[in-house]
Amino acid sequence: MPSALIVDDHPVIRAAVKMVLTPLKDSKHRVMFRTILESSNGAHALQMIREHSPNLVVLDLSMPKLGGLDLLSRLQHDRLPCRVLVFTSYEPRFYVQRCMRAGALGFVAKTNDLDDLRKAVTALMSGYTCFPQVDTDSVNLGDLQLNELQMIEKLSDRELTIFQYLARGSSNKNIAEVMLLSHKTVSTYKTRLITKLNVKSLVHLRDFAKRNKLI
């Protein structure tokens, strides 16, 4: 039987996902996992994937020490053969395509029912992919929002991650500790983001993020 790894820094979320991955004994249509492992940070998760080679990884994107997108990049670079299902609170409009490019095979928003996660797990373990249909119709967007959407799409994965941390009010020091970066590197990204997004301050950066449902 296959094995799975749940990667999330919130114990309650890990417990909920574990329930999804642990079907009732009389269930004939759900995947049975031999082992269900857990990890609360990206660096530890990478180590566990290398050691245990789980068949499925249920991954949150917002992770300390090594973010979800960075972890996906490492898995792709090292050619580690595991199916990754992203389970996150991040806005699908900005992250589905990034996750697909990084090698994930599925994406489920945490705002969905757990049954959607269960169906996605079944799809991935049956050899399929599972991604939501994202509305990218520019007709429904105002000129300002369309322009901001284009700016966001041009950000690198790391820039987008740091942008969200800054918008939530995290200090350079805290971001550096969480992402295992130097304070100087974070400061450089902060300056770059203010320039790229054409904002005047961190207050405007936060407003930008809120308008586009990034926080």
N, C-alpha and C positions, 0 to 999 in steps of 0.2 A: 504493500500500500504506500501511497505517496506521503510526503511530509510537508509541513507548512511552517512559515515564520511570520509572526505578526510584529510589525515595526511601528510603534507609536509611543509617545512619551506620556500618555495619559492611561493609567491603570484601568479606569472604567471603560475606556474605548477598547483596550486590549481584551478585557473580559467579555464585552459585547461581541467582538469579532470572533473570539474563541467559541462562543455559543453558536455562532453561525457555522463555524467550521466543525462543530461537534453535533452531527445529526442524530436523531432518534434511532434506536436499534432497528425499528421496523421500517425505516425509510429505505426505499429501493431506488430512489432517483437522485440521491445526493452523494457527493464524493466522501469517501471515508479516508481520513488521514491517520497514518500510523503514529506520527509524532507531531505535536503542535508546539513550536518554540516561540519565545517572546523576547523582544529587545526594546529598550527605551531610548536608544540613541543610534544615530547613523553609523558611527565608527564601530560600535559593538556589533551592529547588524551585519556590516560588511565582513567582519571577522567570523561571525556565525555562518554566514553564507559560504564562505571559503571552507570552513571546517565541516559543515553538515550537508551542504548541497541540497537545500530544500527544493521541492518541486514547485512550490508556490510561495511568493512573498506578498503579503498584504501590507502596503507601505503608505504611511502618512508623508506628506511633503514637508511639513513644518517639524523638523527634527533637530535636536541639539547635536553639536560636534560634527555632524555631516548631514547636510540637508538632503531631502528626498531626491531632488534633481541631480545633485552631486553624486549621490549613491548610485542612481541609475547610470550616470556617466561612467562611474568606476566599473559597474557590472558589464557594461557594453564594451569598455576598453579591455577588460580582462577576459571577456568572452565567457562569463560564468553562466551556465545554462539553467536559468530558473525563470519561471513565468512570474511577472510582476504585475500585480493589480494595485493601482493607486487608489487609496481611500482617504479623502482629504476634505477639508472645509474650504480650500482655495477655490476661487472663481473658475469654473470650467472654461469659460470663454477665453481666458488667458493661459490656461495650463494644459488643456487636452492635447493640442498640437505639440507643445513642448515635450510632454510625456511620451507621445507617440514617437517623436524624433529620438528621444533618449532610450527607447527600447521597451517601454511598458506595453503590455498587451491589453490593459483594461483600465478604466477610470470610473470611479463611483464617487459622487459627492456625499458628504456626511449628512446633508440635509435630506437625502433620499431615505426610503424605508430600508430596514435591514434585509428585507426580502429581495431588494434590488442587488444588494451585495451578495446574497446567496446565489442569485441567478448568474451574476457575473463570475463568481467562483466556478460554478458548474460549467459555464461557457469556456473559460480559460482552460480548465482541466480536461475539456472535451476537444481541445485543439482550436478553439475559436478566439477571436478578439471581442472586446466589449467596450465600446466608447459611446458616450452620449452624443446626440446630434446637437451641435452648438449653433445658435442663431448668430450668423455674421452678416445679416442683411443690413447694409449701410443706410437703406431707405428710412429705417426707424430711428436712426441716430442723428442728433443735431450736429452742426458743423464743429462745435467745440468738442463734443464727445468723440466724434469720428477722428478728429485730429489727435486727441489724447490716446485713443485706441491705437492709432498708428505709432505713436511714440512708445507706448508700452510694448508693442510687438517687436520694436527694434532693440529693446533691452536684452542683454544677455541673461541667461538663467541666474547667474550670481547677482547681477545688478538688480534683477527683479526681486530676488530674495532679500537683499539688503534694503531695497526700497520699502518692502513691507515691514521689516523690523523697525526702520526709522519712522515710518508712518504710525506705528503702534506706540511710539515714544521710547523705544530702546535706545540707550546711550551707545556711543562708539565702543566703549569698554565692554559693555554687555554683549554687543554683537560680535566683537572680536573673540570673546570667550566662547560663545555658543558655536561660532563657525570656525573656530581654530585658526583665526587670522590675526595679523598684527594690528595694533591700534592705528598705525600709519596707513595700512592698506584700507581699512574701513573708512578712514578719513578721506582717502583719495576717491573711493567709490562714492562717498557722500557728495563731494564736490562735483564729481562727474554727473551724478544723478540730477543735481540741481540745475546743471547746465543743459543736460539732455532733455529734461522735462520742462525746461523754461519756467522754473518757479523761482521766487525770490527768497524763500525761507523754508524752514521745516514745517511751519504752520501751513503754508501753501502746499507743501508736499503732502501733508496729511489730508488736506481738503481734496487734493487731486486723487489720492487713493480712495477716499470715501465716495467720491463721485463715480468712480469706476468699480466700486464694490470689491476692492482689494483688501479692505479691512472691515 
